[in-house]
């Protein structure tokens, strides 16, 4: 599931956003 979410985020947001912790990323944090 984490992989699929990361892919969706990358599609919606640029790589810069992926590097920065966001609301969705905080939930994905291990």
Protein Blocks (a to p, Z undefined) as FASTA:
>chain_A
ZZmmmmmmmmmpcfklmmpccfklmmmpZZ
